[in-house]
Amino acid sequence: MIDFLKKLSIESENSGVSTGSKWMNSSETSIISYSPVDGKVIGEVTTSSRKSYDKVVKTAQEAFLLWREIPAPRRGEIVRQVGQALREKKDALGRLVSYEMGKSLQEGWGEVQEMIDINDFAVGLSRQLHGLTMASERPDHRMFEQWYPVGITAIITAFNFPVSVWSWNAFIALVCGNVILWKPSEKVPLCAVACQKIIAEVFAKNNVSEGVSNLVTGGKEVGEWITSDERIPLVSATGSTRMGKAIAVAVGARLGKTILELGGNNAIIISEKADPDTALTGSLFGAVGTAGQRCTTTRRLIIHESIYEGFKRKLADAYKQLRIGDPLDEKNHVGPLIDKEAVKNYSEALKEIKKEGGKFIVEGGILKGKGYESGCYVLPAVAEVKNDLKIVQKETFAPILYVMKYKNIEDAIAMQNNVPQGLSSAIMTLDLREAEKFLSVAGSDCGIANVNIGTSGAEIGGAFGGEKETGGGRESGSDAWKAYMRRQTNTINYSHDLPLAQGIKFDLG
């Protein structure tokens, strides 16, 4: 067994159903986790049966009644200890993320650091769950609002960020007084098992009841149980737009709440007034980081016509310097795609680009031979296209970058906005007027808009999310915590009379 797996208590066979320190083996089905790095089996995880799922949810319901009564600062202190445990396990967990998902080791460590950062944010938040006091129109009345937890928060995560997106939701939900139910991607189940073991150990030391942090692994059917379950008031889901639409319908039909983080089709506008080095670095990392498998990956470069040809050449030269290979080797920049199905989608996209008239500046392809035995390694590609091509309008989860030219800032913004998705966007410019135009109401229509940084790498202090087909929810920082709570408006009458609102008179005499 690999050393970092031992440090995380990962075995060759693992249960994927847990209410904390209790793990269940109630299903006859299991998920085998293959590493896209070398194609080897990492381990096996048993999935949730309907019976075990119902048992977990029942335990979570009972735990919520106890957890919500614990003062928020005390909940924050327990969550703080989880952050300390993550600091101690950062190296091992980062290596598991890199090995099971395929992202570079630096990104694997970075993902765990993001968990630590949001943990710190959540701990501070535990003492700042503020309501408001409002002026009443009636004399001797006080009106105010309070925020209360909603109950079970279900968290459905995607493969590309196996642990950090769970933590964005989990740590905030926990300090707010909710209990959590995690359904991870079946492509990276061991990362979830490792995190559940870390948090369960901390909870056990603090005598936290079973059912506060829960795990159920499995495929589509487990997600369907969650989305149709009236016992779960809030579902936070990350994944494709297609998946998100199905979840929205199912949860909406029972009047539940959702936070949806779905597809992105992110662009960087490269102005003729940009710093060329900043623009090149931001574009390159945005396009090839995580092998193009981020929802915030840069998919499109919209380049001013006056610098278009020169920037294309610099970009092509930069791509030649990329090192592709084992992501646990820190010398490599780009690792594999998650699996062979992702490789197939990548290959089909390359064919579609040619079919629709796109011209490749940097040719793509599947890598073979020594070091690429898993069959999941591909060459990052760059294609010269028009923005309205069908293939450009949809998200391909792979390192394919589209480049196109523009004449003026208004045209560039229109091109940036002219896709169904609305997650992240950026402009590279040293011109104040261009920057402000991009950030104005007539500018980017995305949930994230940056100036002189790329589209990926959001900080946890800001609310993360997008518009249009990206879903419209918000996670992580700012006041995103309110999505995990219910608001209650209170009015206290401390007068000797009962005056009615709006001056209404109700005389019984």
C-alpha positions as CSV (number, residue, x, y, z in Angstrom):
1,M,0.0,0.0,0.0
2,I,1.3,3.5,-0.9
3,D,2.6,5.4,2.1
4,F,0.2,8.3,1.9
5,L,-2.7,6.0,1.7
6,K,-1.6,4.4,5.0
7,K,-1.4,7.8,6.6
8,L,-5.0,8.4,5.6
9,S,-6.2,5.0,6.8
10,I,-7.2,4.0,3.3
11,E,-7.3,0.3,2.7
12,S,-7.7,-2.0,-0.3
13,E,-11.4,-2.3,0.6
14,N,-13.4,0.5,2.2
15,S,-16.9,1.3,3.3
16,G,-18.4,4.3,1.5
17,V,-21.3,4.8,4.0
18,S,-20.8,6.5,7.3
19,T,-22.5,8.5,10.0
20,G,-19.2,9.6,11.6
21,S,-17.2,6.9,13.4
22,K,-19.7,4.2,12.3
23,W,-19.1,2.7,8.9
24,M,-21.6,0.4,7.2
25,N,-21.1,-2.4,4.7
26,S,-24.7,-3.0,3.6
27,S,-24.4,-3.1,-0.2
28,E,-23.4,-5.8,-2.5
29,T,-22.1,-3.3,-5.1
30,S,-18.9,-1.3,-4.9
31,I,-16.8,1.2,-6.8
32,I,-13.3,0.4,-7.9
33,S,-11.1,3.5,-7.9
34,Y,-8.5,3.6,-10.7
35,S,-5.8,6.2,-10.9
36,P,-5.7,8.1,-14.2
37,V,-2.0,8.6,-13.4
38,D,-0.9,5.0,-14.1
39,G,-4.2,3.1,-14.5
40,K,-3.7,1.0,-11.4
41,V,-6.4,0.2,-8.9
42,I,-6.1,2.3,-5.7
43,G,-8.9,0.7,-3.7
44,E,-12.5,-0.4,-3.6
45,V,-15.4,1.3,-1.9
46,T,-18.8,-0.3,-1.1
47,T,-21.8,1.9,-2.1
48,S,-24.9,2.8,-0.3
49,S,-28.0,0.6,-0.4
50,R,-31.4,2.2,0.0
51,K,-31.7,0.7,3.4
52,S,-28.4,2.1,4.6
53,Y,-29.1,5.5,3.0
54,D,-32.4,5.7,5.0
55,K,-30.6,4.8,8.2
56,V,-28.0,7.5,7.6
57,V,-30.7,10.2,7.0
58,K,-32.6,9.1,10.1
59,T,-29.4,9.4,12.1
60,A,-28.7,12.8,10.6
61,Q,-32.2,14.0,11.5
62,E,-31.7,13.0,15.1
63,A,-28.3,14.5,15.3
64,F,-29.5,17.8,13.9
65,L,-31.8,18.3,17.0
66,L,-28.7,18.1,19.2
67,W,-26.1,19.9,17.0
68,R,-28.3,23.0,16.4
69,E,-28.5,23.6,20.2
70,I,-24.7,23.8,20.6
71,P,-23.7,27.5,20.7
72,A,-22.3,28.6,17.3
73,P,-18.8,29.5,18.8
74,R,-18.5,26.0,20.3
75,R,-19.4,24.5,16.9
76,G,-16.8,26.8,15.4
77,E,-14.2,25.5,17.9
78,I,-14.9,21.9,16.9
79,V,-14.6,22.8,13.2
80,R,-11.3,24.6,14.0
81,Q,-9.9,21.3,15.2
82,V,-10.9,19.7,11.9
83,G,-8.8,22.4,10.2
84,Q,-5.8,21.5,12.4
85,A,-6.2,17.9,11.5
86,L,-6.2,18.9,7.8
87,R,-2.9,20.8,8.4
88,E,-1.4,17.6,9.8
89,K,-2.7,15.5,6.9
90,K,-2.1,18.1,4.2
91,D,0.8,16.3,2.5
92,A,-0.9,12.9,2.4
93,L,-4.3,14.1,1.5
94,G,-2.9,16.3,-1.3
95,R,-1.0,13.3,-2.7
96,L,-4.2,11.3,-2.7
97,V,-6.1,14.1,-4.5
98,S,-3.3,14.2,-7.1
99,Y,-3.2,10.4,-7.5
100,E,-6.9,9.7,-7.6
101,M,-8.0,12.7,-9.6
102,G,-4.9,13.3,-11.7
103,K,-4.2,17.0,-11.0
104,S,-0.7,18.2,-10.3
105,L,0.8,17.7,-6.9
106,Q,1.0,21.4,-6.4
107,E,-2.7,21.7,-7.2
108,G,-3.5,18.7,-4.9
109,W,-1.7,20.4,-2.0
110,G,-3.4,23.7,-3.0
111,E,-6.8,22.1,-2.8
112,V,-6.2,21.0,0.8
113,Q,-4.9,24.4,1.6
114,E,-8.1,25.8,0.3
115,M,-9.9,23.5,2.8
116,I,-7.8,25.0,5.6
117,D,-8.6,28.5,4.4
118,I,-12.3,28.0,4.3
119,N,-12.1,26.3,7.7
120,D,-10.5,29.5,9.1
121,F,-13.2,31.6,7.5
122,A,-15.9,29.3,9.0
123,V,-14.4,29.5,12.5
124,G,-14.5,33.3,12.4
125,L,-18.0,33.2,11.0
126,S,-19.2,31.1,14.0
127,R,-19.1,34.4,16.0
128,Q,-20.6,36.6,13.3
129,L,-23.9,35.0,12.3
130,H,-25.6,38.5,12.6
131,G,-29.2,39.4,12.1
132,L,-30.6,42.9,11.8
133,T,-32.8,45.2,13.9
134,M,-35.3,47.3,12.0
135,A,-37.4,50.3,12.9
136,S,-41.0,49.4,13.6
137,E,-43.7,51.8,12.5
138,R,-45.6,51.0,15.8
139,P,-44.7,52.7,19.1
140,D,-43.0,50.6,21.7
141,H,-42.3,47.7,19.3
142,R,-39.0,46.1,18.4
143,M,-38.5,44.3,15.1
144,F,-35.5,42.2,14.3
145,E,-34.5,39.1,12.3
146,Q,-32.7,35.9,13.3
147,W,-31.0,33.2,11.3
148,Y,-31.5,29.5,12.0
149,P,-30.1,26.3,10.4
150,V,-32.3,24.5,7.9
151,G,-31.4,20.9,8.9
152,I,-29.7,18.4,6.7
153,T,-27.5,20.0,4.0
154,A,-26.8,17.5,1.2
155,I,-23.5,18.1,-0.7
156,I,-23.1,16.5,-4.1
157,T,-19.6,17.1,-5.5
158,A,-17.8,16.6,-8.8
159,F,-14.5,14.7,-9.5
160,N,-12.4,17.8,-10.4
161,F,-12.2,19.1,-6.9
162,P,-12.6,16.0,-4.8
163,V,-12.3,17.6,-1.4
164,S,-12.3,21.4,-1.4
165,V,-15.8,22.0,-2.8
166,W,-17.1,19.7,-0.1
167,S,-15.4,21.8,2.5
168,W,-16.8,25.1,1.1
169,N,-20.2,23.7,1.9
170,A,-19.5,21.5,4.9
171,F,-17.6,23.9,7.2
172,I,-20.0,26.8,6.6
173,A,-23.1,24.5,7.0
174,L,-21.7,23.0,10.2
175,V,-21.0,26.3,12.0
176,C,-24.5,27.5,10.9
177,G,-25.9,24.5,12.9
178,N,-26.7,22.2,10.1
179,V,-25.7,18.5,9.7
180,I,-24.2,17.4,6.4
181,L,-24.7,14.5,4.0
182,W,-22.0,14.1,1.4
183,K,-22.5,12.3,-1.9
184,P,-19.1,12.4,-3.7
185,S,-18.3,11.7,-7.3
186,E,-18.0,8.0,-7.9
187,K,-14.8,8.7,-9.8
188,V,-12.9,9.9,-6.7
189,P,-14.5,8.0,-3.7
190,L,-11.3,7.5,-1.7
191,C,-10.8,11.2,-1.3
192,A,-14.2,11.4,0.4
193,V,-13.5,8.4,2.6
194,A,-10.3,10.0,3.7
195,C,-12.0,13.3,4.6
196,Q,-14.8,11.5,6.4
197,K,-12.3,9.7,8.5
198,I,-10.4,12.9,9.4
199,I,-13.6,14.8,10.5
200,A,-15.0,11.7,12.3
201,E,-11.9,11.4,14.4
202,V,-12.1,15.0,15.5
203,F,-15.9,14.7,16.2
204,A,-15.3,11.6,18.3
205,K,-12.8,13.4,20.5
206,N,-15.3,16.1,21.1
207,N,-18.2,13.7,21.8
208,V,-20.2,14.9,18.8
209,S,-23.0,12.6,18.2
210,E,-23.2,10.3,15.2
211,G,-25.0,11.8,12.2
212,V,-23.5,15.3,12.1
213,S,-21.1,14.4,9.3
214,N,-22.4,11.7,7.0
215,L,-21.2,10.0,3.8
216,V,-23.1,8.0,1.2
217,T,-21.3,6.9,-2.0
218,G,-22.8,5.6,-5.1
219,G,-24.0,6.5,-8.6
220,K,-26.9,8.3,-10.1
221,E,-29.5,6.5,-8.0
222,V,-28.0,7.8,-4.7
223,G,-28.2,11.3,-6.1
224,E,-31.9,10.7,-7.0
225,W,-32.6,9.5,-3.5
226,I,-31.2,12.8,-2.1
227,T,-32.9,15.2,-4.5
228,S,-36.3,13.6,-4.0
229,D,-36.0,13.3,-0.2
230,E,-38.3,15.7,1.6
231,R,-36.2,15.2,4.8
232,I,-33.4,17.1,3.1
233,P,-34.3,20.8,2.8
234,L,-31.1,22.0,1.1
235,V,-29.1,20.4,-1.7
236,S,-25.8,21.9,-2.9
237,A,-24.6,20.3,-6.1
238,T,-21.6,20.8,-8.3
239,G,-21.5,19.3,-11.8
240,S,-22.7,19.6,-15.4
241,T,-25.6,21.9,-16.4
242,R,-27.5,18.8,-17.5
243,M,-27.2,17.3,-14.1
244,G,-28.1,20.6,-12.4
245,K,-31.3,21.1,-14.4
246,A,-32.5,17.6,-13.3
247,I,-31.6,18.4,-9.6
248,A,-33.4,21.8,-9.8
249,V,-36.6,20.1,-11.1
250,A,-36.5,17.3,-8.5
251,V,-35.8,19.6,-5.5
252,G,-38.0,22.4,-6.8
253,A,-40.9,20.0,-7.1
254,R,-40.9,19.5,-3.3
255,L,-40.1,23.2,-2.7
256,G,-36.6,22.4,-1.4
257,K,-33.7,24.8,-1.7
258,T,-30.7,24.4,-4.0
259,I,-27.2,25.8,-4.5
260,L,-26.1,24.9,-8.0
261,E,-22.5,25.3,-9.3
262,L,-22.6,24.1,-12.9
263,G,-20.8,24.5,-16.2
264,G,-18.5,27.3,-17.3
265,N,-17.4,28.7,-20.6
266,N,-14.9,31.3,-19.4
267,A,-13.2,33.9,-21.5
268,I,-10.3,36.3,-21.0
269,I,-10.3,39.5,-23.1
270,I,-6.7,40.4,-24.1
271,S,-6.6,44.2,-24.7
272,E,-3.9,45.9,-26.8
273,K,-3.2,47.7,-23.6
274,A,-2.5,44.6,-21.5
275,D,0.7,43.7,-19.9
276,P,1.8,41.0,-22.2
277,D,3.6,38.8,-19.6
278,T,0.6,38.9,-17.2
279,A,-1.8,38.1,-20.1
280,L,0.3,35.2,-21.3
281,T,0.8,33.6,-17.8
282,G,-2.9,34.0,-16.9
283,S,-4.1,32.6,-20.2
284,L,-1.7,29.6,-20.1
285,F,-2.5,28.5,-16.5
286,G,-6.2,29.2,-16.9
287,A,-6.3,26.9,-20.0
288,V,-4.2,24.0,-18.9
289,G,-4.4,23.9,-15.1
290,T,-6.0,20.7,-13.9
291,A,-5.8,19.6,-17.5
292,G,-8.6,21.9,-18.4
293,Q,-11.0,20.2,-15.9
294,R,-12.0,23.2,-13.8
295,C,-15.4,24.8,-14.1
296,T,-13.3,28.1,-14.1
297,T,-10.9,26.9,-16.8
298,T,-10.2,29.5,-19.5
299,R,-12.0,28.1,-22.6
300,R,-11.8,31.3,-24.8
301,L,-9.3,34.1,-25.5
302,I,-10.7,37.2,-27.1
303,I,-7.7,39.1,-28.4
304,H,-7.6,42.6,-29.8
305,E,-6.9,42.5,-33.6
306,S,-3.8,44.8,-33.3
307,I,-1.9,42.2,-31.2
308,Y,-3.7,39.1,-32.3
309,E,-1.0,37.5,-34.5
310,G,1.8,38.3,-32.1
311,F,0.0,37.0,-29.1
312,K,-0.9,33.8,-30.9
313,R,2.8,33.1,-31.6
314,K,3.8,33.7,-28.0
315,L,1.0,31.4,-26.9
316,A,2.1,28.7,-29.2
317,D,5.7,29.0,-28.0
318,A,4.5,28.8,-24.4
319,Y,2.5,25.6,-25.1
320,K,5.7,24.0,-26.4
321,Q,7.3,24.4,-23.0
322,L,4.6,22.4,-21.1
323,R,5.7,19.2,-19.5
324,I,3.0,16.5,-19.4
325,G,3.2,13.5,-17.2
326,D,2.9,12.0,-13.8
327,P,1.3,14.8,-11.7
328,L,3.0,13.6,-8.5
329,D,6.3,14.7,-10.2
330,E,6.5,18.4,-9.4
331,K,8.4,19.1,-12.6
332,N,5.3,18.4,-14.7
333,H,2.7,21.1,-15.5
334,V,-0.1,18.9,-16.8
335,G,-1.4,15.6,-15.7
336,P,-4.0,13.2,-17.2
337,L,-7.7,13.6,-17.8
338,I,-9.9,11.8,-15.2
339,D,-10.7,8.7,-17.3
340,K,-10.9,7.3,-20.8
341,E,-14.4,8.6,-21.3
342,A,-13.0,12.1,-20.8
343,V,-10.4,11.3,-23.4
344,K,-13.1,10.2,-25.8
345,N,-15.0,13.5,-25.3
346,Y,-11.8,15.4,-25.9
347,S,-11.1,13.5,-29.1
348,E,-14.6,14.1,-30.4
349,A,-14.3,17.8,-29.7
350,L,-11.1,18.0,-31.8
351,K,-13.0,16.4,-34.7
352,E,-15.9,18.8,-34.3
353,I,-13.6,21.8,-34.3
354,K,-12.1,20.7,-37.7
355,K,-15.6,19.9,-39.0
356,E,-16.9,23.4,-38.1
357,G,-13.9,25.1,-39.8
358,G,-11.6,25.8,-36.8
359,K,-7.9,26.0,-37.4
360,F,-5.4,24.5,-35.0
361,I,-2.6,26.7,-33.8
362,V,-1.4,24.0,-31.4
363,E,-2.4,20.5,-32.4
364,G,-3.9,18.1,-29.9
365,G,-3.8,14.4,-29.6
366,I,-3.6,11.4,-27.3
367,L,-0.2,10.6,-25.7
368,K,1.0,7.0,-25.8
369,G,4.1,5.2,-24.7
370,K,6.1,5.1,-21.5
371,G,4.6,7.1,-18.7
372,Y,1.2,7.3,-20.5
373,E,0.1,3.7,-20.1
374,S,-3.2,4.7,-18.4
375,G,-4.4,6.1,-21.7
376,C,-5.6,9.3,-20.1
377,Y,-2.9,11.8,-21.1
378,V,-3.6,14.3,-23.9
379,L,-1.9,17.2,-25.5
380,P,-3.4,20.7,-24.7
381,A,-4.7,22.2,-27.9
382,V,-5.4,25.7,-29.2
383,A,-7.8,26.4,-32.0
384,E,-8.6,29.6,-34.0
385,V,-12.4,29.8,-34.2
386,K,-15.4,32.0,-34.4
387,N,-17.3,32.5,-31.1
388,D,-20.7,31.3,-32.5
389,L,-19.5,27.8,-33.5
390,K,-21.6,25.1,-31.8
391,I,-18.5,23.4,-30.3
392,V,-17.4,26.8,-28.8
393,Q,-20.8,27.4,-27.2
394,K,-20.6,24.2,-25.1
395,E,-18.2,23.3,-22.4
396,T,-15.7,20.5,-23.2
397,F,-14.0,19.4,-19.9
398,A,-10.5,19.1,-21.4
399,P,-7.5,21.4,-22.2
400,I,-8.9,22.9,-25.4
401,L,-8.5,26.7,-25.8
402,Y,-10.3,28.7,-28.4
403,V,-8.8,32.0,-29.7
404,M,-10.6,34.8,-31.6
405,K,-10.1,38.5,-32.4
406,Y,-12.1,41.7,-31.6
407,K,-12.1,45.3,-32.7
408,N,-13.4,47.3,-29.7
409,I,-14.2,46.7,-26.1
410,E,-17.9,46.7,-26.6
411,D,-17.5,43.9,-29.2
412,A,-15.2,42.0,-26.9
413,I,-17.7,42.1,-24.0
414,A,-20.6,41.1,-26.3
415,M,-18.5,38.0,-27.4
416,Q,-17.6,37.2,-23.8
417,N,-21.3,37.2,-22.8
418,N,-22.6,35.4,-25.9
419,V,-22.5,31.9,-24.5
420,P,-25.1,30.0,-22.4
421,Q,-22.8,29.8,-19.3
422,G,-21.9,32.7,-16.9
423,L,-19.4,31.6,-14.3
424,S,-16.0,33.4,-14.6
425,S,-14.5,36.0,-16.8
426,A,-11.5,38.3,-17.0
427,I,-9.9,41.2,-18.9
428,M,-6.2,41.9,-19.2
429,T,-5.7,45.7,-19.6
430,L,-3.9,48.6,-18.0
431,D,-6.6,51.0,-19.2
432,L,-8.8,52.1,-16.3
433,R,-11.7,52.9,-18.6
434,E,-11.7,49.4,-20.2
435,A,-11.4,47.8,-16.8
436,E,-14.3,49.8,-15.3
437,K,-16.4,49.1,-18.4
438,F,-15.8,45.4,-18.1
439,L,-16.9,45.5,-14.4
440,S,-20.0,47.8,-15.1
441,V,-23.6,46.8,-15.5
442,A,-23.0,46.8,-19.2
443,G,-19.9,44.6,-18.8
444,S,-19.4,40.9,-17.9
445,D,-22.6,39.0,-17.1
446,C,-20.7,36.4,-15.1
447,G,-20.7,35.7,-11.3
448,I,-17.0,36.3,-11.3
449,A,-15.2,39.1,-13.2
450,N,-11.5,39.8,-12.8
451,V,-9.0,42.4,-14.0
452,N,-5.4,41.4,-14.7
453,I,-5.8,37.9,-13.3
454,G,-7.2,34.8,-15.0
455,T,-10.5,33.1,-14.7
456,S,-9.5,30.4,-12.3
457,G,-8.1,30.5,-8.8
458,A,-11.0,32.1,-6.8
459,E,-10.2,33.1,-3.2
460,I,-12.5,31.7,-0.5
461,G,-13.3,35.2,0.9
462,G,-15.6,36.0,-2.0
463,A,-18.9,34.3,-2.8
464,F,-18.3,31.7,-5.6
465,G,-20.8,31.1,-8.3
466,G,-22.3,32.1,-11.6
467,E,-25.3,33.1,-13.6
468,K,-27.3,31.7,-16.6
469,E,-26.7,27.9,-17.1
470,T,-24.0,28.0,-14.4
471,G,-26.8,27.8,-11.9
472,G,-27.0,31.0,-9.9
473,G,-26.0,29.7,-6.5
474,R,-23.2,31.0,-4.2
475,E,-20.8,29.1,-2.0
476,S,-17.8,29.9,0.1
477,G,-17.2,33.4,1.4
478,S,-18.9,36.8,1.7
479,D,-22.6,36.3,2.9
480,A,-23.0,32.9,1.1
481,W,-23.6,31.4,4.6
482,K,-27.2,32.7,4.4
483,A,-28.1,30.1,1.9
484,Y,-27.5,27.5,4.5
485,M,-30.0,29.1,7.0
486,R,-33.6,30.2,7.3
487,R,-34.5,33.7,8.1
488,Q,-37.1,34.6,10.8
489,T,-38.5,38.1,11.3
490,N,-39.5,38.8,14.9
491,T,-41.6,41.6,16.4
492,I,-41.9,42.3,20.2
493,N,-44.7,44.6,21.5
494,Y,-43.7,46.0,24.9
495,S,-46.5,48.6,25.1
496,H,-49.8,48.4,27.0
497,D,-51.8,48.5,23.7
498,L,-52.0,46.4,20.5
499,P,-51.6,49.0,17.7
500,L,-52.0,47.4,14.3
501,A,-49.7,48.0,11.3
502,Q,-50.6,50.6,8.7
503,G,-52.8,52.4,11.2
504,I,-55.6,49.9,10.9
505,K,-58.4,50.3,13.5
506,F,-60.2,47.3,14.8
507,D,-62.8,48.4,17.4
508,L,-64.8,45.7,19.2
509,G,-66.7,48.3,21.3
